[in-house]
């Protein structure tokens, strides 16, 4: 079961680099242990955001795609 999401980042219909920028902003505002869910539709961001999280050592809890809509849920560490 995924822990309760504290912050939702809505990037639907936004192109790069905005989804990654908004994700980084949410991480900077978050506290350790906060769960953030990013949702969007830009295909490249669905690949770039998990790569950036991995580079930051942030654990991805869930990565889903339903048609054009995708979500990436992670916990800030």
Helices and strands as residue ranges (DSSP letters): E 7-11, H 18-29, E 35-40, H 43-55, E 59-66, E 69-75
